[in-house]
Amino acid sequence: MPIFNVIASMQTTMVVVAHDKDHAWEVAQEYAAQAFDDEVPQTYITGEVFSLRHLHSGWDGECVPYGGDGNTRLGDLFPAEKEG
């Protein structure tokens, strides 16, 4: 089964009631998780992975990909690269 690099990101806008800018930051920190509860991540496929060197953002052969069996590491999906 093919493997793909995907970017998933979330952004939300909050409006808070606060005494000043510093307090607004504190209030935003307190409620940020709640603000994201209703958001749906945007996902972008950035390319198929044909080799471990095509992995992005700190992923490597020791990582377990999403959507697999939950146990198989990426390095095991590219056995020819483990031999070299």
N, CA, C and O atoms as a CHARMM CRD file, in Angstrom:
* protein
*
  336
    1    1 MET  N      0.85300  -1.17500   0.00000 PROA 1      0.00000
    2    1 MET  CA     0.00000   0.00000   0.00000 PROA 1      0.00000
    3    1 MET  C      0.89500   1.23300   0.00000 PROA 1      0.00000
    4    1 MET  O      1.86000   1.27400   0.76400 PROA 1      0.00000
    5    2 PRO  N      0.61200   2.24800  -0.83400 PROA 2      0.00000
    6    2 PRO  CA     1.44400   3.44800  -0.89900 PROA 2      0.00000
    7    2 PRO  C      1.46300   4.22500   0.41300 PROA 2      0.00000
    8    2 PRO  O      0.54700   4.12200   1.22800 PROA 2      0.00000
    9    3 ILE  N      2.50700   4.98800   0.59300 PROA 3      0.00000
   10    3 ILE  CA     2.69200   5.84100   1.76900 PROA 3      0.00000
   11    3 ILE  C      2.77500   7.28200   1.27200 PROA 3      0.00000
   12    3 ILE  O      3.37900   7.53600   0.23000 PROA 3      0.00000
   13    4 PHE  N      2.17800   8.23200   2.00000 PROA 4      0.00000
   14    4 PHE  CA     2.14200   9.62900   1.58100 PROA 4      0.00000
   15    4 PHE  C      2.52600  10.54800   2.72600 PROA 4      0.00000
   16    4 PHE  O      2.20100  10.27200   3.88100 PROA 4      0.00000
   17    5 ASN  N      3.21900  11.64300   2.41600 PROA 5      0.00000
   18    5 ASN  CA     3.41900  12.73900   3.36700 PROA 5      0.00000
   19    5 ASN  C      2.16600  13.59600   3.34100 PROA 5      0.00000
   20    5 ASN  O      1.64500  13.89700   2.26700 PROA 5      0.00000
   21    6 VAL  N      1.68000  13.98800   4.49700 PROA 6      0.00000
   22    6 VAL  CA     0.47400  14.80500   4.61700 PROA 6      0.00000
   23    6 VAL  C      0.72800  15.91300   5.63500 PROA 6      0.00000
   24    6 VAL  O      1.32200  15.66300   6.68400 PROA 6      0.00000
   25    7 ILE  N      0.29000  17.11900   5.34100 PROA 7      0.00000
   26    7 ILE  CA     0.32000  18.21000   6.31100 PROA 7      0.00000
   27    7 ILE  C     -1.09000  18.37300   6.84300 PROA 7      0.00000
   28    7 ILE  O     -2.03300  18.51600   6.06500 PROA 7      0.00000
   29    8 ALA  N     -1.24400  18.35400   8.14900 PROA 8      0.00000
   30    8 ALA  CA    -2.53700  18.62500   8.78600 PROA 8      0.00000
   31    8 ALA  C     -2.34200  19.84900   9.67700 PROA 8      0.00000
   32    8 ALA  O     -1.45800  19.86900  10.53300 PROA 8      0.00000
   33    9 SER  N     -3.16500  20.85400   9.47100 PROA 9      0.00000
   34    9 SER  CA    -3.01800  22.07600  10.26700 PROA 9      0.00000
   35    9 SER  C     -4.37800  22.57800  10.71500 PROA 9      0.00000
   36    9 SER  O     -5.40500  22.31200  10.09100 PROA 9      0.00000
   37   10 MET  N     -4.35100  23.30300  11.80400 PROA 10     0.00000
   38   10 MET  CA    -5.57700  23.89000  12.33800 PROA 10     0.00000
   39   10 MET  C     -5.29600  25.33900  12.71100 PROA 10     0.00000
   40   10 MET  O     -4.23200  25.67300  13.23300 PROA 10     0.00000
   41   11 GLN  N     -6.25200  26.16600  12.43600 PROA 11     0.00000
   42   11 GLN  CA    -6.17000  27.56200  12.83100 PROA 11     0.00000
   43   11 GLN  C     -7.57100  27.99200  13.22400 PROA 11     0.00000
   44   11 GLN  O     -8.54800  27.60100  12.58600 PROA 11     0.00000
   45   12 THR  N     -7.66800  28.77900  14.25000 PROA 12     0.00000
   46   12 THR  CA    -8.96400  29.29800  14.66200 PROA 12     0.00000
   47   12 THR  C     -8.79300  30.74200  15.10000 PROA 12     0.00000
   48   12 THR  O     -7.68200  31.18700  15.38700 PROA 12     0.00000
   49   13 THR  N     -9.87300  31.45000  15.14700 PROA 13     0.00000
   50   13 THR  CA    -9.86200  32.82500  15.62900 PROA 13     0.00000
   51   13 THR  C    -10.68300  32.86800  16.90200 PROA 13     0.00000
   52   13 THR  O    -11.76600  32.28800  16.98000 PROA 13     0.00000
   53   14 MET  N    -10.15400  33.56400  17.89900 PROA 14     0.00000
   54   14 MET  CA   -10.85600  33.69300  19.17800 PROA 14     0.00000
   55   14 MET  C    -11.13300  35.16300  19.45200 PROA 14     0.00000
   56   14 MET  O    -10.39700  36.04200  19.00300 PROA 14     0.00000
   57   15 VAL  N    -12.17700  35.41000  20.17900 PROA 15     0.00000
   58   15 VAL  CA   -12.45600  36.73800  20.71700 PROA 15     0.00000
   59   15 VAL  C    -12.56300  36.55600  22.22300 PROA 15     0.00000
   60   15 VAL  O    -13.32300  35.70900  22.69400 PROA 15     0.00000
   61   16 VAL  N    -11.81000  37.34400  22.98000 PROA 16     0.00000
   62   16 VAL  CA   -11.80000  37.18800  24.43400 PROA 16     0.00000
   63   16 VAL  C    -12.12000  38.51400  25.10500 PROA 16     0.00000
   64   16 VAL  O    -11.88700  39.58500  24.54500 PROA 16     0.00000
   65   17 VAL  N    -12.65000  38.42500  26.29800 PROA 17     0.00000
   66   17 VAL  CA   -12.88700  39.59100  27.14000 PROA 17     0.00000
   67   17 VAL  C    -11.75200  39.64000  28.14700 PROA 17     0.00000
   68   17 VAL  O    -11.50700  38.66600  28.86000 PROA 17     0.00000
   69   18 ALA  N    -11.04600  40.78800  28.20800 PROA 18     0.00000
   70   18 ALA  CA    -9.88500  40.88700  29.09700 PROA 18     0.00000
   71   18 ALA  C     -9.64600  42.34000  29.48800 PROA 18     0.00000
   72   18 ALA  O    -10.12900  43.26900  28.84100 PROA 18     0.00000
   73   19 HSD  N     -8.88600  42.50500  30.56700 PROA 19     0.00000
   74   19 HSD  CA    -8.56800  43.84600  31.09200 PROA 19     0.00000
   75   19 HSD  C     -7.54100  44.58000  30.22500 PROA 19     0.00000
   76   19 HSD  O     -7.59500  45.80300  30.09200 PROA 19     0.00000
   77   20 ASP  N     -6.61300  43.83200  29.64200 PROA 20     0.00000
   78   20 ASP  CA    -5.55800  44.41900  28.81600 PROA 20     0.00000
   79   20 ASP  C     -4.95800  43.32800  27.93800 PROA 20     0.00000
   80   20 ASP  O     -5.41600  42.18500  27.96200 PROA 20     0.00000
   81   21 LYS  N     -3.93700  43.67700  27.16600 PROA 21     0.00000
   82   21 LYS  CA    -3.34400  42.74500  26.21700 PROA 21     0.00000
   83   21 LYS  C     -2.74500  41.52200  26.91200 PROA 21     0.00000
   84   21 LYS  O     -2.90700  40.40100  26.43100 PROA 21     0.00000
   85   22 ASP  N     -2.05700  41.72300  28.03400 PROA 22     0.00000
   86   22 ASP  CA    -1.47100  40.58700  28.75900 PROA 22     0.00000
   87   22 ASP  C     -2.55100  39.64800  29.28400 PROA 22     0.00000
   88   22 ASP  O     -2.41700  38.42700  29.20700 PROA 22     0.00000
   89   23 HSD  N     -3.61100  40.22400  29.81100 PROA 23     0.00000
   90   23 HSD  CA    -4.71600  39.41900  30.31300 PROA 23     0.00000
   91   23 HSD  C     -5.40200  38.69200  29.15700 PROA 23     0.00000
   92   23 HSD  O     -5.83500  37.55000  29.31100 PROA 23     0.00000
   93   24 ALA  N     -5.50300  39.34800  28.00100 PROA 24     0.00000
   94   24 ALA  CA    -6.10200  38.70800  26.82500 PROA 24     0.00000
   95   24 ALA  C     -5.30500  37.46400  26.44500 PROA 24     0.00000
   96   24 ALA  O     -5.88700  36.43700  26.09900 PROA 24     0.00000
   97   25 TRP  N     -3.98500  37.55100  26.50800 PROA 25     0.00000
   98   25 TRP  CA    -3.13800  36.38600  26.20500 PROA 25     0.00000
   99   25 TRP  C     -3.42400  35.26600  27.19700 PROA 25     0.00000
  100   25 TRP  O     -3.54900  34.10900  26.79700 PROA 25     0.00000
  101   26 GLU  N     -3.52900  35.59000  28.48900 PROA 26     0.00000
  102   26 GLU  CA    -3.82500  34.58100  29.51300 PROA 26     0.00000
  103   26 GLU  C     -5.17600  33.92700  29.26800 PROA 26     0.00000
  104   26 GLU  O     -5.30000  32.70500  29.35800 PROA 26     0.00000
  105   27 VAL  N     -6.18200  34.72500  28.96200 PROA 27     0.00000
  106   27 VAL  CA    -7.51900  34.18700  28.69500 PROA 27     0.00000
  107   27 VAL  C     -7.48000  33.29300  27.45400 PROA 27     0.00000
  108   27 VAL  O     -8.08000  32.21800  27.44800 PROA 27     0.00000
  109   28 ALA  N     -6.78600  33.72500  26.41800 PROA 28     0.00000
  110   28 ALA  CA    -6.68300  32.92900  25.19000 PROA 28     0.00000
  111   28 ALA  C     -6.00400  31.59100  25.46800 PROA 28     0.00000
  112   28 ALA  O     -6.43800  30.55900  24.95800 PROA 28     0.00000
  113   29 GLN  N     -4.95100  31.60200  26.26800 PROA 29     0.00000
  114   29 GLN  CA    -4.27900  30.35500  26.61300 PROA 29     0.00000
  115   29 GLN  C     -5.21900  29.41200  27.36500 PROA 29     0.00000
  116   29 GLN  O     -5.21200  28.20200  27.13600 PROA 29     0.00000
  117   30 GLU  N     -6.00600  29.96400  28.24000 PROA 30     0.00000
  118   30 GLU  CA    -6.92900  29.15400  29.04500 PROA 30     0.00000
  119   30 GLU  C     -8.00100  28.49200  28.17800 PROA 30     0.00000
  120   30 GLU  O     -8.39600  27.35600  28.43900 PROA 30     0.00000
  121   31 TYR  N     -8.47100  29.19600  27.15100 PROA 31     0.00000
  122   31 TYR  CA    -9.59200  28.69900  26.35500 PROA 31     0.00000
  123   31 TYR  C     -9.19500  28.16300  24.97200 PROA 31     0.00000
  124   31 TYR  O    -10.06600  27.75300  24.20400 PROA 31     0.00000
  125   32 ALA  N     -7.92100  28.16000  24.64900 PROA 32     0.00000
  126   32 ALA  CA    -7.49200  27.76000  23.30100 PROA 32     0.00000
  127   32 ALA  C     -7.94500  26.34500  22.94300 PROA 32     0.00000
  128   32 ALA  O     -8.45700  26.12100  21.84600 PROA 32     0.00000
  129   33 ALA  N     -7.76400  25.39900  23.84900 PROA 33     0.00000
  130   33 ALA  CA    -8.16700  24.01700  23.54500 PROA 33     0.00000
  131   33 ALA  C     -9.66800  23.94200  23.24300 PROA 33     0.00000
  132   33 ALA  O    -10.09600  23.23300  22.33200 PROA 33     0.00000
  133   34 GLN  N    -10.44500  24.67800  24.01400 PROA 34     0.00000
  134   34 GLN  CA   -11.88800  24.69000  23.79200 PROA 34     0.00000
  135   34 GLN  C    -12.21900  25.29700  22.42300 PROA 34     0.00000
  136   34 GLN  O    -13.12600  24.82500  21.73800 PROA 34     0.00000
  137   35 ALA  N    -11.49200  26.33300  22.02900 PROA 35     0.00000
  138   35 ALA  CA   -11.73700  26.97300  20.74000 PROA 35     0.00000
  139   35 ALA  C    -11.46400  26.01000  19.58400 PROA 35     0.00000
  140   35 ALA  O    -12.13300  26.07800  18.55300 PROA 35     0.00000
  141   36 PHE  N    -10.48400  25.11300  19.74800 PROA 36     0.00000
  142   36 PHE  CA   -10.14900  24.16500  18.68900 PROA 36     0.00000
  143   36 PHE  C    -11.08000  22.95700  18.64700 PROA 36     0.00000
  144   36 PHE  O    -11.08700  22.22400  17.65900 PROA 36     0.00000
  145   37 ASP  N    -11.85700  22.73800  19.68700 PROA 37     0.00000
  146   37 ASP  CA   -12.74800  21.57400  19.71800 PROA 37     0.00000
  147   37 ASP  C    -13.69700  21.52900  18.53100 PROA 37     0.00000
  148   37 ASP  O    -14.03400  20.44400  18.05700 PROA 37     0.00000
  149   38 ASP  N    -14.13300  22.68100  18.04100 PROA 38     0.00000
  150   38 ASP  CA   -15.09900  22.73000  16.93900 PROA 38     0.00000
  151   38 ASP  C    -14.43800  22.81400  15.57200 PROA 38     0.00000
  152   38 ASP  O    -15.13000  22.79000  14.55300 PROA 38     0.00000
  153   39 GLU  N    -13.13000  22.91000  15.52900 PROA 39     0.00000
  154   39 GLU  CA   -12.41300  23.05800  14.26400 PROA 39     0.00000
  155   39 GLU  C    -12.12000  21.69400  13.63000 PROA 39     0.00000
  156   39 GLU  O    -11.97800  20.68900  14.32700 PROA 39     0.00000
  157   40 VAL  N    -12.03300  21.68000  12.32500 PROA 40     0.00000
  158   40 VAL  CA   -11.66500  20.48800  11.56700 PROA 40     0.00000
  159   40 VAL  C    -10.31700  20.78200  10.91300 PROA 40     0.00000
  160   40 VAL  O    -10.16600  21.80800  10.24900 PROA 40     0.00000
  161   41 PRO  N     -9.33300  19.89300  11.09200 PROA 41     0.00000
  162   41 PRO  CA    -8.02800  20.17400  10.49300 PROA 41     0.00000
  163   41 PRO  C     -8.08700  20.21700   8.96800 PROA 41     0.00000
  164   41 PRO  O     -8.83400  19.46200   8.34500 PROA 41     0.00000
  165   42 GLN  N     -7.30600  21.09400   8.38400 PROA 42     0.00000
  166   42 GLN  CA    -7.13500  21.11500   6.94100 PROA 42     0.00000
  167   42 GLN  C     -5.98700  20.17400   6.62600 PROA 42     0.00000
  168   42 GLN  O     -4.95200  20.22500   7.29000 PROA 42     0.00000
  169   43 THR  N     -6.14700  19.32400   5.63800 PROA 43     0.00000
  170   43 THR  CA    -5.10200  18.36700   5.28800 PROA 43     0.00000
  171   43 THR  C     -4.69400  18.54100   3.83400 PROA 43     0.00000
  172   43 THR  O     -5.52300  18.81000   2.96500 PROA 43     0.00000
  173   44 TYR  N     -3.41200  18.38200   3.59100 PROA 44     0.00000
  174   44 TYR  CA    -2.84300  18.51000   2.25700 PROA 44     0.00000
  175   44 TYR  C     -1.89900  17.34300   2.01800 PROA 44     0.00000
  176   44 TYR  O     -1.02100  17.07100   2.83600 PROA 44     0.00000
  177   45 ILE  N     -2.07500  16.66700   0.92200 PROA 45     0.00000
  178   45 ILE  CA    -1.15800  15.60200   0.52400 PROA 45     0.00000
  179   45 ILE  C      0.02100  16.29000  -0.15400 PROA 45     0.00000
  180   45 ILE  O     -0.16100  17.00200  -1.14200 PROA 45     0.00000
  181   46 THR  N      1.23400  16.08200   0.37200 PROA 46     0.00000
  182   46 THR  CA     2.39400  16.76500  -0.19200 PROA 46     0.00000
  183   46 THR  C      3.25900  15.84700  -1.04700 PROA 46     0.00000
  184   46 THR  O      4.26500  16.29000  -1.60000 PROA 46     0.00000
  185   47 GLY  N      2.88700  14.58800  -1.16400 PROA 47     0.00000
  186   47 GLY  CA     3.61600  13.70100  -2.05400 PROA 47     0.00000
  187   47 GLY  C      3.68700  12.27900  -1.54500 PROA 47     0.00000
  188   47 GLY  O      3.60700  12.02400  -0.34300 PROA 47     0.00000
  189   48 GLU  N      3.83800  11.36900  -2.47100 PROA 48     0.00000
  190   48 GLU  CA     3.98000   9.96500  -2.11200 PROA 48     0.00000
  191   48 GLU  C      5.40100   9.71200  -1.62700 PROA 48     0.00000
  192   48 GLU  O      6.34700  10.34800  -2.09200 PROA 48     0.00000
  193   49 VAL  N      5.54100   8.79100  -0.70100 PROA 49     0.00000
  194   49 VAL  CA     6.83700   8.43300  -0.14300 PROA 49     0.00000
  195   49 VAL  C      7.31200   7.16100  -0.84000 PROA 49     0.00000
  196   49 VAL  O      6.70000   6.10200  -0.70300 PROA 49     0.00000
  197   50 PHE  N      8.39700   7.27700  -1.57900 PROA 50     0.00000
  198   50 PHE  CA     8.95900   6.13200  -2.29300 PROA 50     0.00000
  199   50 PHE  C     10.20300   5.58800  -1.60500 PROA 50     0.00000
  200   50 PHE  O     10.70200   4.51800  -1.95400 PROA 50     0.00000
  201   51 SER  N     10.69600   6.33400  -0.62600 PROA 51     0.00000
  202   51 SER  CA    11.93000   5.98100   0.06200 PROA 51     0.00000
  203   51 SER  C     11.94000   6.69100   1.41000 PROA 51     0.00000
  204   51 SER  O     11.27000   7.71000   1.57200 PROA 51     0.00000
  205   52 LEU  N     12.67700   6.17800   2.36200 PROA 52     0.00000
  206   52 LEU  CA    12.76800   6.82900   3.66900 PROA 52     0.00000
  207   52 LEU  C     13.28000   8.26400   3.54000 PROA 52     0.00000
  208   52 LEU  O     12.92300   9.11500   4.35400 PROA 52     0.00000
  209   53 ARG  N     14.09900   8.54300   2.54700 PROA 53     0.00000
  210   53 ARG  CA    14.62600   9.90700   2.39200 PROA 53     0.00000
  211   53 ARG  C     13.54500  10.89700   1.95600 PROA 53     0.00000
  212   53 ARG  O     13.76200  12.10700   2.01000 PROA 53     0.00000
  213   54 HSD  N     12.38000  10.39500   1.52300 PROA 54     0.00000
  214   54 HSD  CA    11.27000  11.26800   1.13100 PROA 54     0.00000
  215   54 HSD  C     10.38400  11.66000   2.32100 PROA 54     0.00000
  216   54 HSD  O      9.43900  12.43100   2.15500 PROA 54     0.00000
  217   55 LEU  N     10.67700  11.14100   3.50600 PROA 55     0.00000
  218   55 LEU  CA     9.88000  11.49300   4.68500 PROA 55     0.00000
  219   55 LEU  C     10.19300  12.92100   5.12200 PROA 55     0.00000
  220   55 LEU  O     11.32300  13.38500   4.96600 PROA 55     0.00000
  221   56 HSD  N      9.20700  13.61100   5.66100 PROA 56     0.00000
  222   56 HSD  CA     9.35500  15.01300   6.08000 PROA 56     0.00000
  223   56 HSD  C      9.19300  15.18100   7.59000 PROA 56     0.00000
  224   56 HSD  O      8.71800  14.28000   8.28200 PROA 56     0.00000
  225   57 SER  N      9.58800  16.32700   8.07500 PROA 57     0.00000
  226   57 SER  CA     9.27600  16.83300   9.41600 PROA 57     0.00000
  227   57 SER  C      9.63100  15.89000  10.55600 PROA 57     0.00000
  228   57 SER  O      8.83300  15.70800  11.47500 PROA 57     0.00000
  229   58 GLY  N     10.79200  15.30100  10.51200 PROA 58     0.00000
  230   58 GLY  CA    11.25100  14.46700  11.61700 PROA 58     0.00000
  231   58 GLY  C     10.80200  13.01800  11.57000 PROA 58     0.00000
  232   58 GLY  O     11.18500  12.23200  12.43600 PROA 58     0.00000
  233   59 TRP  N     10.01100  12.64700  10.59700 PROA 59     0.00000
  234   59 TRP  CA     9.61300  11.24500  10.44900 PROA 59     0.00000
  235   59 TRP  C     10.82200  10.46600   9.92800 PROA 59     0.00000
  236   59 TRP  O     11.57100  10.95200   9.08100 PROA 59     0.00000
  237   60 ASP  N     10.99800   9.25600  10.44800 PROA 60     0.00000
  238   60 ASP  CA    12.10000   8.41200   9.99300 PROA 60     0.00000
  239   60 ASP  C     11.67200   6.95200  10.03400 PROA 60     0.00000
  240   60 ASP  O     10.50800   6.65300  10.29800 PROA 60     0.00000
  241   61 GLY  N     12.58900   6.05900   9.77900 PROA 61     0.00000
  242   61 GLY  CA    12.29100   4.63900   9.70800 PROA 61     0.00000
  243   61 GLY  C     11.81200   4.02300  11.00200 PROA 61     0.00000
  244   61 GLY  O     11.25200   2.92700  10.98300 PROA 61     0.00000
  245   62 GLU  N     12.01100   4.68900  12.12600 PROA 62     0.00000
  246   62 GLU  CA    11.56100   4.17400  13.41500 PROA 62     0.00000
  247   62 GLU  C     10.10500   4.53600  13.72800 PROA 62     0.00000
  248   62 GLU  O      9.52100   3.98800  14.66200 PROA 62     0.00000
  249   63 CYS  N      9.52600   5.44100  12.96200 PROA 63     0.00000
  250   63 CYS  CA     8.15600   5.90100  13.21700 PROA 63     0.00000
  251   63 CYS  C      7.12600   4.90600  12.68500 PROA 63     0.00000
  252   63 CYS  O      7.37500   4.19900  11.70800 PROA 63     0.00000
  253   64 VAL  N      5.97100   4.86200  13.34300 PROA 64     0.00000
  254   64 VAL  CA     4.84600   4.03300  12.92100 PROA 64     0.00000
  255   64 VAL  C      3.83500   4.95600  12.23500 PROA 64     0.00000
  256   64 VAL  O      3.35900   5.90700  12.85500 PROA 64     0.00000
  257   65 PRO  N      3.49600   4.69200  10.96000 PROA 65     0.00000
  258   65 PRO  CA     2.58400   5.58700  10.23700 PROA 65     0.00000
  259   65 PRO  C      1.13200   5.40300  10.66000 PROA 65     0.00000
  260   65 PRO  O      0.74000   4.33800  11.13700 PROA 65     0.00000
  261   66 TYR  N      0.35500   6.44000  10.48100 PROA 66     0.00000
  262   66 TYR  CA    -1.08600   6.36200  10.69700 PROA 66     0.00000
  263   66 TYR  C     -1.70800   5.52800   9.58500 PROA 66     0.00000
  264   66 TYR  O     -1.23700   5.57100   8.44800 PROA 66     0.00000
  265   67 GLY  N     -2.74500   4.77900   9.89100 PROA 67     0.00000
  266   67 GLY  CA    -3.47800   4.02600   8.88200 PROA 67     0.00000
  267   67 GLY  C     -2.94100   2.63600   8.62600 PROA 67     0.00000
  268   67 GLY  O     -3.54800   1.86700   7.88100 PROA 67     0.00000
  269   68 GLY  N     -1.81000   2.29800   9.23000 PROA 68     0.00000
  270   68 GLY  CA    -1.26700   0.94800   9.07400 PROA 68     0.00000
  271   68 GLY  C     -1.82700   0.03300  10.14600 PROA 68     0.00000
  272   68 GLY  O     -2.93600   0.23500  10.64100 PROA 68     0.00000
  273   69 ASP  N     -1.04700  -0.97200  10.49600 PROA 69     0.00000
  274   69 ASP  CA    -1.50700  -1.92800  11.51000 PROA 69     0.00000
  275   69 ASP  C     -1.24000  -1.46300  12.93900 PROA 69     0.00000
  276   69 ASP  O     -1.61500  -2.14000  13.89600 PROA 69     0.00000
  277   70 GLY  N     -0.59300  -0.30800  13.08100 PROA 70     0.00000
  278   70 GLY  CA    -0.31400   0.22600  14.40700 PROA 70     0.00000
  279   70 GLY  C      0.97600  -0.27700  15.02000 PROA 70     0.00000
  280   70 GLY  O      1.34700   0.15700  16.11100 PROA 70     0.00000
  281   71 ASN  N      1.66700  -1.17900  14.35100 PROA 71     0.00000
  282   71 ASN  CA     2.90700  -1.74900  14.87700 PROA 71     0.00000
  283   71 ASN  C      4.07800  -1.65500  13.90500 PROA 71     0.00000
  284   71 ASN  O      5.22300  -1.51100  14.33500 PROA 71     0.00000
  285   72 THR  N      3.81600  -1.73300  12.61900 PROA 72     0.00000
  286   72 THR  CA     4.88200  -1.78000  11.62800 PROA 72     0.00000
  287   72 THR  C      5.51400  -0.40800  11.44800 PROA 72     0.00000
  288   72 THR  O      4.83200   0.57700  11.16400 PROA 72     0.00000
  289   73 ARG  N      6.84100  -0.36400  11.62200 PROA 73     0.00000
  290   73 ARG  CA     7.57800   0.88400  11.46500 PROA 73     0.00000
  291   73 ARG  C      7.84400   1.15400   9.99000 PROA 73     0.00000
  292   73 ARG  O      7.88800   0.23700   9.17000 PROA 73     0.00000
  293   74 LEU  N      8.02000   2.43500   9.67200 PROA 74     0.00000
  294   74 LEU  CA     8.26900   2.81100   8.28000 PROA 74     0.00000
  295   74 LEU  C      9.49300   2.10600   7.71800 PROA 74     0.00000
  296   74 LEU  O      9.49600   1.72900   6.54600 PROA 74     0.00000
  297   75 GLY  N     10.52300   1.92200   8.51500 PROA 75     0.00000
  298   75 GLY  CA    11.72000   1.23200   8.05500 PROA 75     0.00000
  299   75 GLY  C     11.43200  -0.18800   7.60800 PROA 75     0.00000
  300   75 GLY  O     12.10100  -0.71300   6.71800 PROA 75     0.00000
  301   76 ASP  N     10.43000  -0.81400   8.22800 PROA 76     0.00000
  302   76 ASP  CA    10.06800  -2.18300   7.83300 PROA 76     0.00000
  303   76 ASP  C      9.29100  -2.19500   6.51500 PROA 76     0.00000
  304   76 ASP  O      9.18900  -3.23500   5.86500 PROA 76     0.00000
  305   77 LEU  N      8.74800  -1.05300   6.12400 PROA 77     0.00000
  306   77 LEU  CA     8.01900  -0.96200   4.85700 PROA 77     0.00000
  307   77 LEU  C      8.95400  -0.71700   3.67000 PROA 77     0.00000
  308   77 LEU  O      8.54700  -0.81800   2.51300 PROA 77     0.00000
  309   78 PHE  N     10.20500  -0.39600   3.97600 PROA 78     0.00000
  310   78 PHE  CA    11.23700  -0.21700   2.95500 PROA 78     0.00000
  311   78 PHE  C     12.42200  -1.11300   3.30300 PROA 78     0.00000
  312   78 PHE  O     13.49800  -0.60800   3.62200 PROA 78     0.00000
  313   79 PRO  N     12.24300  -2.44200   3.24700 PROA 79     0.00000
  314   79 PRO  CA    13.27800  -3.37500   3.71800 PROA 79     0.00000
  315   79 PRO  C     14.59100  -3.25600   2.95300 PROA 79     0.00000
  316   79 PRO  O     15.64600  -3.48500   3.54500 PROA 79     0.00000
  317   80 ALA  N     14.57900  -2.91400   1.68800 PROA 80     0.00000
  318   80 ALA  CA    15.81900  -2.81000   0.90800 PROA 80     0.00000
  319   80 ALA  C     16.73200  -1.72700   1.48200 PROA 80     0.00000
  320   80 ALA  O     17.95500  -1.83900   1.39000 PROA 80     0.00000
  321   81 GLU  N     16.15700  -0.68700   2.06900 PROA 81     0.00000
  322   81 GLU  CA    16.94700   0.40800   2.63700 PROA 81     0.00000
  323   81 GLU  C     17.59800   0.00900   3.96600 PROA 81     0.00000
  324   81 GLU  O     18.62700   0.56900   4.34500 PROA 81     0.00000
  325   82 LYS  N     17.00900  -0.94700   4.66700 PROA 82     0.00000
  326   82 LYS  CA    17.56800  -1.39400   5.94700 PROA 82     0.00000
  327   82 LYS  C     18.84800  -2.19500   5.73400 PROA 82     0.00000
  328   82 LYS  O     19.73400  -2.20300   6.58900 PROA 82     0.00000
  329   83 GLU  N     18.94000  -2.86300   4.59800 PROA 83     0.00000
  330   83 GLU  CA    20.10200  -3.71100   4.32200 PROA 83     0.00000
  331   83 GLU  C     21.32900  -2.88400   4.00700 PROA 83     0.00000
  332   83 GLU  O     22.45100  -3.33100   4.25000 PROA 83     0.00000
  333   84 GLY  N     21.13800  -1.65000   3.45400 PROA 84     0.00000
  334   84 GLY  CA    22.24500  -0.81100   3.03100 PROA 84     0.00000
  335   84 GLY  C     22.73200  -0.04700   4.14500 PROA 84     0.00000
  336   84 GLY  O     23.67500   0.73100   3.99400 PROA 84     0.00000
